[in-house]
């Protein structure tokens, strides 16, 4: 008995399968970034609103960047305000990147 398996169709589809997988990875990356961004904005303590409004989400190359250029954002993240726990930024990242 001889069994012949033709994989030529599968081999031809490999580039499309890879492209689909790469798109899924980009979509997941973007969803994670948007979710982290939403959390840090929502959890940023508010006095004047400047720190909360200072958050930016940018796509640079193949990377998502979340940043806040308000000079005292690190102090807020260190627990300077009683409105948010220390490490609220790291907590948001951890929530959305645990696997």
C-alpha positions as CSV (number, residue, x, y, z in Angstrom):
1,X,0.0,0.0,0.0
2,X,1.2,3.4,-0.9
3,X,-0.2,6.7,0.4
4,X,0.6,9.9,-1.4
5,X,0.1,13.2,0.3
6,X,0.2,16.3,-1.8
7,X,1.2,19.4,0.2
8,X,1.7,21.7,-2.8
9,X,-1.5,23.6,-2.1
10,X,-0.5,24.1,1.6
11,X,3.0,25.2,0.5
12,X,1.5,27.8,-1.9
13,X,-0.7,29.1,1.0
14,X,2.2,29.6,3.5
15,X,2.9,33.2,2.6
16,X,-0.8,34.1,3.1
17,X,-0.9,32.2,6.4
18,X,2.2,34.1,7.6
19,X,0.7,37.4,6.5
20,X,-2.5,36.6,8.4
21,X,-0.6,35.7,11.5
22,X,1.4,38.9,11.3
23,X,-1.8,40.9,11.0
24,X,-3.2,39.1,14.1
25,X,-0.1,40.0,16.1
26,X,-0.4,43.7,15.0
27,X,-4.1,43.7,15.9
28,X,-3.4,42.2,19.4
29,X,-0.5,44.7,19.9
30,X,-2.8,47.6,19.0
31,X,-5.6,46.3,21.3
32,X,-3.2,45.9,24.2
33,X,-1.8,49.4,23.7
34,X,-5.3,51.0,23.5
35,X,-6.4,49.1,26.6
36,X,-3.3,50.2,28.6
37,X,-3.8,53.8,27.4
38,X,-7.4,53.8,28.4
39,X,-6.5,52.5,31.9
40,X,-3.7,54.9,32.6
41,X,-5.8,57.9,31.4
42,X,-8.7,56.8,33.6
43,X,-6.5,56.0,36.6
44,X,-4.4,59.2,36.5
45,X,-5.2,61.4,39.5
46,X,-6.9,64.6,38.7
47,X,-6.3,68.0,40.2
48,X,-6.1,70.4,37.3
49,X,-6.5,67.6,34.6
50,X,-3.2,68.4,33.1
51,X,-1.6,65.0,34.0
52,X,-4.6,63.1,32.6
53,X,-4.6,65.2,29.4
54,X,-0.9,64.6,29.0
55,X,-1.2,61.0,27.9
56,X,-0.4,60.2,24.2
57,X,-0.6,57.0,22.2
58,X,1.5,56.9,19.1
59,X,2.4,54.3,16.5
60,X,6.1,54.6,15.7
61,X,7.3,52.1,13.2
62,X,6.1,48.7,14.5
63,X,5.8,49.9,18.0
64,X,3.1,51.5,20.1
65,X,4.3,54.2,22.4
66,X,2.4,55.5,25.4
67,X,3.9,58.5,27.1
68,X,3.1,61.5,29.3
69,X,5.4,64.5,29.2
70,X,3.9,66.2,32.3
71,X,7.0,66.7,34.5
72,X,5.3,65.3,37.7
73,X,3.7,62.2,36.2
74,X,6.4,60.0,37.8
75,X,5.7,61.4,41.2
76,X,2.0,60.7,40.7
77,X,2.9,57.1,39.7
78,X,5.1,56.8,42.8
79,X,2.0,57.5,44.9
80,X,2.2,61.2,45.5
81,X,-1.6,61.6,45.2
82,X,-4.0,59.7,47.4
83,X,-6.4,59.5,44.4
84,X,-4.4,56.6,42.8
85,X,-2.2,53.9,44.2
86,X,1.5,53.9,43.7
87,X,2.4,52.1,40.5
88,X,-0.9,52.6,38.7
89,X,1.0,52.7,35.4
90,X,2.8,49.5,36.0
91,X,-0.4,47.9,37.2
92,X,-2.2,48.8,33.9
93,X,0.7,47.3,31.9
94,X,0.7,44.1,34.0
95,X,-3.1,43.7,33.6
96,X,-2.9,43.7,29.9
97,X,0.3,41.9,29.2
98,X,0.0,38.8,31.5
99,X,-0.1,35.6,29.5
